[in-house]
């Protein structure tokens, strides 16, 4: 069987260059990279990847835990992670969990048995204490604010972002305000709910459970929200919607059923996904792609700088005014 010395000789490069190419390191000239792979394919060379992992103590694989890929919030985070992984020659291993605790534990166990070098957790249902118990097995980055000292964190202040939206609606004259959230039990949703209730209490406005919509994730959820609002005797005049996709569904289904935005219902949403611009929806931009990049960089810097201490980094948000209020 061929070895890397023979590959180096045939490709006209050094042994160290062959090693760098085979192990996915960046900063190798493209012509040399191509020459190495041409010889590898010609000789049908196969390396023992498990032996390489053991000898190097690393896999050049980063795990990404997320509930679903088919949602713009998570796909935008993944976009940033993937861009940085490609830049630094890393591979990604995705764990789509659907918020199943057993699948989340499976991802953490893969980190423990050294099948990947680190793990980025976009969202989870498992307890933070459980996640922290795996911190010695490799760097773990959470895409949420956490006081857990053993975990890296890159996050959006969802209390501040929701308060920003509430203040904007109140300044526009609204006091009958509802909201649309995804999982009411998540940390991010709980912070959003706290900001919502605090804002209404400051202006002595009623907090009505029938104006609070949960499990809102996709555009089709807009149909349910519009139908429910139209059936209410007392209706909200504004909604704070935690996803541009859901907000778009409300706008489009509203046109179908006769609930017009902003005349009948004002909307402020979140993310600044292209669909919000197309439908002229006022939104609060969340830098999700940048958050994904920062999450990857935390893991990469942990290895480059030989095990940095876990840190936290907050991402900025901004309100973009359009025509839905």
VOKELUM-403493 format. One record per residue: residue number from 1; z, x, y of N, C-alpha, C, O in turn. Coordinates in steps of 0.2 Angstrom, whole numbers. Last residue first. Layout:
N
num/nup/neast/nnorth/caup/caeast/canorth/cup/ceast/cnorth/oup/oeast/onorth
NUM/Z/X/Y/Z/X/Y/Z/X/Y/Z/X/Y
...
% end
This chain:
325
num/nup/neast/nnorth/caup/caeast/canorth/cup/ceast/cnorth/oup/oeast/onorth
325/53/-231/245/59/-234/248/58/-236/255/62/-239/258
324/41/-226/240/45/-231/236/52/-233/238/55/-237/235
323/34/-216/246/33/-223/248/37/-228/244/36/-234/245
322/43/-201/248/37/-204/248/37/-212/249/40/-213/254
321/52/-187/250/51/-193/252/44/-196/251/39/-192/253
320/61/-177/240/54/-178/242/53/-185/244/53/-189/239
319/76/-167/240/73/-174/240/66/-174/243/65/-170/248
318/80/-154/228/78/-156/235/75/-163/235/72/-165/230
317/91/-142/221/87/-148/221/85/-150/228/88/-148/233
316/93/-126/213/93/-130/219/89/-136/217/85/-137/213
315/104/-121/199/98/-122/202/98/-127/208/102/-132/208
314/117/-110/196/115/-116/198/108/-116/201/107/-112/205
313/123/-100/182/118/-100/188/116/-108/189/114/-111/185
312/136/-90/175/133/-97/176/128/-96/182/129/-92/187
311/137/-79/161/138/-81/168/135/-88/169/132/-90/164
310/145/-67/149/142/-74/150/142/-76/158/148/-75/161
309/141/-50/151/146/-55/150/143/-62/152/138/-62/157
308/129/-41/141/132/-43/147/137/-49/146/136/-53/141
307/123/-32/130/129/-37/130/132/-38/137/138/-36/138
306/114/-22/136/119/-21/131/125/-26/132/130/-23/133
305/103/-25/144/109/-22/147/115/-21/143/121/-20/145
304/95/-31/135/93/-25/139/99/-21/142/99/-15/142
303/102/-42/131/101/-37/126/99/-30/130/100/-25/128
302/104/-50/142/110/-48/138/108/-42/133/113/-38/132
301/91/-52/146/95/-47/150/102/-45/146/104/-39/147
300/88/-62/137/84/-55/137/88/-50/141/89/-44/138
299/96/-72/141/97/-69/134/93/-62/134/96/-57/131
298/92/-74/154/99/-73/153/100/-69/146/104/-65/145
297/79/-78/153/81/-71/156/88/-69/154/90/-63/154
296/80/-91/147/77/-85/143/79/-78/146/81/-74/142
295/85/-97/159/89/-97/152/86/-92/148/91/-88/145
294/75/-95/168/82/-92/169/86/-92/163/89/-87/161
293/65/-103/163/64/-96/164/71/-92/164/72/-87/161
292/71/-116/164/69/-113/157/68/-106/157/70/-102/153
291/72/-117/177/78/-117/173/77/-114/167/81/-110/164
290/59/-118/181/63/-112/183/69/-111/179/71/-106/177
289/56/-130/175/53/-125/173/57/-118/175/57/-114/170
288/65/-138/184/66/-138/176/63/-132/173/65/-128/169
287/71/-141/197/67/-136/195/67/-134/188/70/-129/186
286/69/-158/202/73/-153/198/69/-148/196/64/-149/192
285/67/-167/217/64/-162/213/70/-158/209/74/-155/212
284/69/-184/218/73/-178/219/70/-173/214/71/-173/208
283/57/-195/225/60/-192/220/64/-186/222/63/-183/227
282/47/-209/228/52/-204/231/56/-202/226/58/-205/221
281/31/-211/222/38/-212/221/42/-207/224/41/-201/223
280/17/-212/221/20/-212/228/28/-214/227/30/-217/231
279/10/-210/210/12/-217/211/16/-217/218/19/-223/219
278/8/-196/210/2/-201/209/4/-208/211/0/-212/214
277/21/-191/211/16/-190/216/10/-195/216/9/-198/221
276/25/-195/198/29/-198/204/24/-197/210/25/-201/215
275/17/-188/190/16/-195/190/20/-198/196/17/-203/198
274/22/-174/190/15/-176/194/14/-184/194/11/-186/199
273/39/-175/193/34/-174/189/27/-177/192/28/-181/197
272/52/-174/200/46/-173/203/40/-171/198/37/-166/199
271/65/-178/195/61/-173/192/55/-170/196/54/-164/196
270/70/-195/199/71/-188/198/66/-184/194/62/-187/190
269/69/-208/211/69/-205/204/70/-198/204/72/-195/210
268/72/-222/220/72/-215/220/73/-213/213/77/-215/209
267/65/-238/225/66/-233/219/67/-226/222/63/-224/226
266/68/-255/230/67/-248/232/69/-243/226/73/-245/222
265/61/-270/228/65/-265/224/63/-258/227/58/-256/225
264/52/-277/236/57/-281/232/63/-276/229/69/-278/228
263/46/-267/242/47/-273/246/53/-277/242/58/-279/245
262/40/-255/237/48/-255/238/50/-262/241/56/-263/243
261/37/-264/223/41/-258/225/37/-256/232/31/-255/231
260/39/-280/217/35/-275/220/39/-270/223/45/-272/226
259/36/-290/203/42/-286/207/39/-280/210/38/-275/207
258/27/-296/196/28/-298/202/34/-295/206/37/-299/210
257/23/-290/183/27/-296/183/29/-299/190/33/-304/191
256/14/-280/187/12/-285/182/16/-291/182/13/-297/182
255/22/-272/195/16/-275/198/13/-281/193/11/-286/196
254/32/-268/186/34/-273/192/27/-276/195/28/-282/197
253/25/-260/178/27/-266/175/29/-271/181/28/-277/180
252/24/-249/188/18/-252/185/20/-259/182/16/-264/183
251/38/-246/192/32/-248/197/27/-252/194/24/-257/196
250/43/-244/179/46/-249/183/41/-251/189/39/-257/190
249/36/-233/175/36/-239/171/38/-245/175/35/-250/175
248/41/-223/185/33/-225/185/33/-232/181/29/-236/183
247/54/-222/181/52/-225/187/45/-227/188/43/-233/190
246/52/-216/169/55/-223/169/53/-226/175/52/-232/175
245/47/-204/173/43/-208/168/46/-215/168/42/-220/169
244/57/-198/182/50/-201/185/46/-205/180/43/-210/182
243/73/-203/179/67/-200/176/61/-203/180/61/-209/180
242/84/-210/184/85/-203/182/79/-199/179/80/-194/177
241/84/-219/198/82/-219/191/81/-211/189/78/-207/193
240/92/-231/207/92/-224/206/90/-222/199/94/-224/195
239/86/-245/215/88/-242/209/87/-234/210/83/-232/213
238/89/-259/226/87/-252/225/90/-250/218/95/-252/216
237/94/-272/226/88/-271/231/86/-263/230/80/-262/232
236/98/-282/212/99/-276/216/93/-275/220/87/-277/219
235/102/-299/212/97/-294/210/99/-288/214/101/-288/220
234/109/-313/204/110/-308/210/106/-301/208/108/-298/203
233/103/-318/193/104/-322/199/105/-318/205/102/-319/210
232/90/-310/183/97/-310/186/97/-314/192/92/-315/196
231/77/-308/178/81/-314/176/88/-314/179/92/-319/178
230/72/-297/185/69/-304/187/74/-309/184/73/-315/187
229/79/-287/178/81/-288/185/78/-295/187/82/-299/191
228/73/-288/165/81/-290/166/82/-291/173/86/-296/174
227/60/-284/167/62/-291/165/69/-293/166/70/-299/168
226/62/-271/172/59/-276/176/61/-283/174/63/-287/178
225/68/-265/160/72/-265/166/69/-271/171/73/-275/174
224/57/-267/151/64/-270/150/68/-271/156/71/-276/157
223/48/-259/157/46/-266/156/53/-270/155/54/-275/157
222/53/-246/157/52/-250/163/51/-257/162/53/-261/167
221/52/-241/145/58/-244/146/58/-248/153/62/-252/154
220/39/-235/144/40/-242/142/46/-245/143/47/-251/143
219/42/-222/149/39/-227/153/39/-234/151/40/-239/155
218/59/-218/143/51/-218/143/48/-223/147/52/-227/150
217/72/-219/144/69/-212/143/62/-212/144/59/-207/146
216/87/-226/145/81/-227/148/78/-220/148/80/-215/151
215/100/-230/141/95/-228/136/88/-229/139/84/-232/135
214/105/-242/153/106/-236/149/100/-235/144/97/-240/143
213/108/-248/169/104/-248/164/104/-242/160/104/-236/163
212/117/-259/179/117/-252/176/113/-252/170/115/-256/165
211/119/-271/184/114/-267/187/114/-260/185/110/-255/188
210/129/-276/177/122/-279/175/117/-275/179/111/-277/178
209/140/-270/183/138/-268/176/131/-270/174/127/-267/171
208/142/-267/199/140/-272/195/137/-269/188/132/-266/188
207/152/-264/212/149/-260/206/148/-265/201/153/-268/198
206/150/-268/229/152/-269/222/148/-265/217/143/-262/218
205/155/-256/242/150/-260/239/152/-262/232/156/-258/229
204/162/-248/251/165/-254/249/160/-259/246/160/-265/247
203/157/-235/253/154/-241/258/157/-248/256/155/-253/258
202/164/-228/243/164/-226/250/162/-231/255/164/-232/261
201/159/-234/232/166/-236/234/167/-233/241/171/-237/245
200/147/-229/231/147/-236/232/155/-238/234/155/-242/239
199/150/-216/228/146/-218/234/147/-225/236/147/-227/241
198/157/-216/216/160/-214/222/156/-216/228/159/-218/233
197/147/-221/207/153/-225/209/156/-223/215/159/-227/219
196/138/-210/208/136/-217/209/142/-221/211/141/-225/216
195/145/-200/203/142/-199/210/140/-206/212/141/-208/218
194/148/-204/190/154/-203/194/151/-203/202/154/-206/206
193/135/-205/184/139/-211/185/145/-210/190/146/-215/194
192/132/-191/184/128/-195/188/132/-202/190/132/-205/195
191/142/-187/175/142/-184/182/138/-188/187/140/-190/192
190/137/-193/164/144/-195/166/145/-192/173/148/-196/177
189/125/-187/162/125/-194/164/132/-196/167/132/-200/171
188/129/-174/158/125/-175/164/125/-182/166/126/-184/172
187/136/-177/146/139/-174/152/136/-175/158/139/-177/163
186/132/-193/138/131/-186/140/135/-183/146/137/-187/150
185/134/-206/137/139/-202/134/138/-194/136/143/-190/135
184/123/-213/141/129/-214/145/134/-209/143/139/-208/147
183/107/-206/140/113/-207/136/119/-208/141/121/-203/144
182/99/-211/154/98/-211/147/104/-212/143/106/-218/142
181/99/-223/167/101/-217/164/99/-217/157/97/-222/154
180/97/-231/182/94/-231/176/96/-224/173/94/-219/176
179/107/-242/194/104/-235/191/101/-236/184/103/-241/181
178/108/-251/209/109/-250/202/106/-243/200/104/-239/204
177/114/-257/224/111/-252/221/113/-252/214/118/-252/212
176/116/-264/238/115/-267/232/111/-262/227/105/-263/226
175/114/-257/250/121/-257/247/121/-260/240/126/-259/236
174/103/-249/260/104/-252/254/111/-252/252/114/-246/253
173/98/-242/272/101/-249/272/103/-252/266/104/-258/266
172/96/-229/271/90/-233/272/92/-241/272/88/-245/272
171/108/-224/268/105/-223/275/99/-227/276/98/-229/282
170/108/-227/254/112/-230/259/110/-230/266/111/-234/270
169/98/-219/249/97/-226/249/101/-230/254/100/-234/257
168/104/-206/252/97/-208/255/96/-215/255/94/-218/260
167/115/-207/244/116/-206/251/109/-208/255/110/-211/260
166/109/-207/231/113/-212/234/114/-212/241/113/-218/245
165/103/-194/231/99/-200/230/103/-206/233/100/-210/237
164/115/-186/232/109/-185/237/105/-192/237/103/-194/242
163/121/-190/220/124/-191/227/119/-191/232/119/-195/237
162/113/-184/211/114/-191/211/117/-193/218/115/-198/221
161/115/-170/214/108/-173/215/109/-181/215/105/-184/219
160/129/-169/212/126/-168/219/119/-171/219/118/-174/225
159/129/-171/198/133/-175/203/130/-175/210/129/-180/213
158/121/-161/193/119/-168/193/123/-173/197/121/-178/200
157/117/-147/197/123/-150/198/120/-158/199/118/-160/204
156/109/-139/183/108/-143/189/114/-146/190/117/-149/186
155/111/-122/176/112/-129/176/110/-132/183/109/-129/188
154/114/-111/163/110/-112/169/109/-120/170/107/-123/165
153/126/-101/155/125/-108/158/120/-108/164/121/-104/169
152/134/-94/141/129/-93/147/128/-101/149/127/-105/145
151/150/-95/135/143/-97/134/140/-96/141/143/-97/146
150/164/-92/135/160/-88/131/152/-90/131/149/-87/127
149/170/-101/144/169/-94/146/165/-90/142/162/-85/144
148/166/-117/149/167/-113/143/165/-106/144/159/-104/146
147/162/-126/159/168/-121/160/169/-116/154/174/-112/155
146/145/-129/163/151/-129/158/156/-124/160/154/-119/163
145/131/-138/166/136/-135/169/142/-135/164/143/-140/161
144/116/-134/156/121/-139/159/127/-135/161/128/-129/159
143/109/-128/145/106/-130/151/110/-136/154/108/-141/155
142/117/-113/138/117/-121/139/114/-122/146/114/-119/151
141/114/-100/128/113/-103/134/113/-110/134/109/-113/131
140/122/-88/118/120/-95/118/120/-97/126/124/-96/129
139/120/-73/109/120/-76/116/118/-83/115/113/-85/113
138/129/-72/94/123/-71/98/123/-75/104/127/-79/104
137/140/-74/87/135/-73/83/128/-71/87/123/-69/84
136/150/-77/96/150/-70/93/144/-69/89/143/-63/88
135/148/-91/98/146/-86/103/146/-79/101/142/-75/103
134/152/-101/89/146/-97/87/144/-91/92/140/-88/91
133/161/-108/96/164/-104/90/158/-100/87/159/-96/83
132/154/-115/106/158/-109/108/160/-105/102/160/-99/102
131/151/-127/98/146/-122/100/149/-115/102/146/-110/100
130/164/-132/97/160/-130/91/155/-125/93/154/-120/90
129/167/-135/110/171/-131/107/168/-128/100/169/-122/98
128/157/-145/113/157/-138/116/161/-133/113/159/-127/112
127/151/-155/100/156/-153/105/156/-146/107/153/-142/103
126/134/-162/100/140/-158/97/145/-156/102/143/-154/108
125/124/-166/107/129/-171/106/135/-167/103/141/-170/103
124/113/-158/120/117/-158/113/121/-164/113/123/-167/118
123/100/-149/127/104/-154/127/107/-155/120/104/-153/115
122/95/-135/126/93/-140/132/97/-146/132/99/-148/138
121/101/-120/122/102/-127/121/101/-132/127/104/-131/132
120/95/-106/115/95/-110/121/96/-117/119/92/-120/116
119/101/-92/107/99/-99/106/100/-102/113/105/-101/117
118/96/-76/99/99/-80/103/97/-88/103/92/-89/100
117/89/-71/88/93/-67/92/98/-70/97/103/-68/98
116/88/-77/71/86/-77/78/91/-73/82/97/-72/80
115/95/-76/59/87/-78/59/84/-78/66/78/-79/66
114/108/-73/58/104/-68/61/96/-70/60/92/-65/59
113/117/-83/54/114/-78/48/109/-74/51/105/-71/47
112/120/-89/66/125/-85/63/122/-81/57/125/-75/56
111/108/-95/69/110/-90/73/115/-86/70/115/-79/70
110/108/-105/59/103/-100/59/104/-94/64/102/-88/62
109/119/-112/64/120/-108/58/114/-103/57/115/-98/54
108/113/-119/75/119/-114/76/120/-109/70/121/-103/70
107/104/-127/68/102/-122/73/107/-117/74/106/-111/74
106/113/-135/61/108/-131/57/106/-125/62/105/-120/59
105/120/-142/70/124/-137/67/119/-132/63/120/-126/62
104/109/-150/74/112/-146/79/116/-140/75/115/-134/77
103/108/-158/62/103/-153/64/105/-148/69/102/-143/70
102/121/-164/63/119/-160/57/113/-155/59/113/-149/57
101/120/-172/74/124/-167/74/123/-162/68/124/-156/69
100/105/-177/82/109/-177/75/113/-171/75/111/-165/75
99/97/-178/93/104/-179/94/108/-180/87/113/-183/87
98/85/-174/89/86/-181/90/93/-183/90/96/-188/89
97/81/-161/87/87/-163/84/88/-171/84/91/-174/79
96/71/-148/84/71/-155/87/76/-159/83/75/-160/78
95/71/-132/87/75/-137/83/75/-143/87/79/-144/92
94/59/-119/87/61/-125/90/65/-129/85/64/-129/79
93/58/-102/91/59/-106/85/63/-113/88/68/-113/90
92/47/-91/98/52/-96/99/52/-100/93/47/-101/89
91/46/-73/101/43/-79/98/49/-84/99/55/-83/99
90/42/-61/114/47/-65/110/43/-71/107/39/-73/110
89/36/-54/124/34/-52/117/39/-55/112/40/-53/107
88/38/-57/138/42/-51/135/41/-50/127/45/-46/124
87/29/-67/140/29/-61/144/33/-55/141/30/-50/142
86/33/-77/131/26/-73/130/26/-67/134/23/-62/132
85/45/-80/136/45/-77/130/38/-74/128/38/-68/126
84/41/-85/149/45/-79/148/45/-76/142/45/-70/141
83/35/-97/144/31/-92/149/35/-85/148/32/-80/148
82/45/-104/137/39/-101/133/35/-96/138/33/-91/135
81/53/-108/147/56/-103/142/50/-100/139/50/-94/138
80/45/-116/155/48/-110/158/50/-105/152/49/-99/153
79/42/-126/145/37/-123/148/39/-116/151/36/-111/150
78/55/-131/142/52/-127/137/46/-123/140/45/-118/138
77/57/-139/154/61/-133/152/58/-129/147/58/-122/148
76/46/-148/152/46/-144/158/51/-138/157/49/-132/159
75/51/-155/140/44/-151/140/44/-146/146/41/-141/145
74/62/-162/145/63/-156/141/57/-152/140/57/-146/139
73/56/-171/154/62/-167/156/62/-161/152/63/-155/154
72/45/-177/147/44/-172/152/50/-168/154/49/-162/156
71/46/-178/129/49/-180/136/48/-175/141/50/-169/140
70/44/-173/116/40/-178/119/43/-182/125/44/-188/125
69/54/-166/110/49/-162/114/45/-167/118/42/-165/123
68/71/-169/109/64/-171/108/60/-167/112/61/-165/118
67/83/-162/110/83/-168/106/76/-170/104/75/-173/99
66/83/-144/106/82/-150/111/81/-156/107/79/-156/101
65/85/-127/106/88/-134/103/86/-139/108/89/-138/114
64/77/-113/102/77/-118/107/79/-125/104/76/-128/100
63/79/-96/98/79/-103/96/80/-107/102/83/-105/107
62/69/-82/98/74/-85/102/74/-93/99/68/-96/99
61/66/-66/90/65/-74/90/71/-77/94/77/-75/93
60/67/-53/87/63/-55/93/61/-62/92/55/-65/94
59/77/-50/79/71/-53/76/66/-54/81/60/-56/79
58/88/-35/75/86/-41/80/79/-43/77/76/-40/73
57/91/-24/68/97/-28/71/95/-34/75/99/-37/79
56/82/-16/63/82/-16/70/88/-20/73/90/-19/78
55/85/-18/49/85/-11/52/85/-11/59/89/-7/62
54/84/-31/47/90/-28/46/90/-21/49/96/-19/52
53/70/-34/51/76/-37/55/82/-33/54/86/-32/58
52/64/-26/41/63/-24/48/69/-27/52/72/-24/57
51/67/-34/30/69/-27/31/69/-24/38/73/-21/40
50/60/-45/33/67/-45/33/70/-38/33/76/-37/36
49/47/-41/33/50/-43/40/58/-43/39/61/-42/44
48/38/-29/28/44/-33/25/48/-35/31/52/-31/33
47/21/-31/32/27/-28/33/33/-32/30/32/-38/30
46/5/-28/26/10/-33/27/17/-30/27/19/-26/22
45/-12/-25/28/-5/-23/29/0/-29/30/-1/-33/34
44/-26/-25/26/-22/-31/23/-14/-29/23/-11/-30/18
43/-34/-16/32/-30/-14/26/-26/-19/23/-22/-18/18
42/-39/-25/42/-44/-21/37/-40/-19/31/-43/-19/25
41/-28/-29/49/-32/-34/45/-36/-30/40/-37/-33/34
40/-24/-16/54/-19/-20/50/-23/-25/46/-22/-26/40
39/-35/-13/62/-34/-9/56/-29/-13/51/-30/-13/45
38/-34/-23/72/-40/-22/68/-39/-19/61/-42/-21/56
37/-22/-20/77/-22/-26/73/-29/-26/69/-29/-29/64
36/-25/-8/84/-20/-8/78/-21/-14/74/-21/-14/68
35/-35/-12/93/-36/-7/88/-31/-7/82/-33/-6/76
34/-27/-20/101/-33/-23/97/-35/-18/91/-36/-20/86
33/-18/-11/107/-16/-17/103/-21/-20/98/-20/-21/92
32/-27/-3/114/-24/0/108/-21/-6/104/-21/-5/98
31/-32/-13/123/-37/-10/118/-33/-6/113/-36/-6/107
30/-21/-16/130/-24/-21/126/-29/-18/121/-29/-20/115
29/-6/-6/130/-13/-7/132/-17/-12/127/-16/-11/121
28/10/-13/130/5/-9/126/-2/-11/128/-4/-17/129
27/19/-21/135/18/-15/139/14/-10/134/15/-4/134
26/31/-28/123/26/-28/128/24/-21/130/26/-16/127
25/32/-29/105/35/-26/111/29/-27/116/23/-26/115
24/30/-33/91/29/-38/97/32/-35/104/33/-40/108
23/30/-25/81/36/-28/82/36/-32/89/41/-35/91
22/17/-20/81/19/-24/75/26/-28/76/27/-33/74
21/17/-12/93/13/-18/92/15/-23/86/15/-29/87
20/27/-3/90/28/-7/96/23/-13/95/26/-19/96
19/21/4/79/28/1/79/29/-4/84/31/-10/83
18/10/9/85/9/5/80/16/1/79/15/-5/78
17/16/18/94/12/13/97/11/7/91/12/1/93
16/22/27/85/27/23/89/23/17/92/26/12/93
15/11/34/80/15/29/76/20/25/80/21/19/78
14/-3/33/92/3/36/89/7/31/84/6/25/84
13/-20/30/87/-14/29/91/-8/32/88/-9/35/82
12/-31/28/79/-32/33/84/-26/32/89/-27/34/95
11/-32/20/68/-33/16/75/-33/21/80/-35/19/86
10/-30/29/58/-36/25/58/-37/22/65/-43/21/67
9/-17/33/61/-22/38/60/-29/34/61/-33/37/65
8/-9/21/61/-9/25/67/-15/30/67/-19/30/72
7/-10/18/47/-13/13/52/-14/17/59/-19/16/62
6/-4/28/41/-11/27/40/-14/23/45/-20/24/47
5/9/25/46/6/32/48/-2/31/47/-6/34/51
4/13/13/41/11/13/48/8/20/50/4/20/55
3/4/12/25/10/12/29/8/13/36/2/14/38
2/-4/2/11/-4/6/18/2/6/21/7/2/20
1/0/4/-6/0/0/0/0/4/6/3/10/6
% end
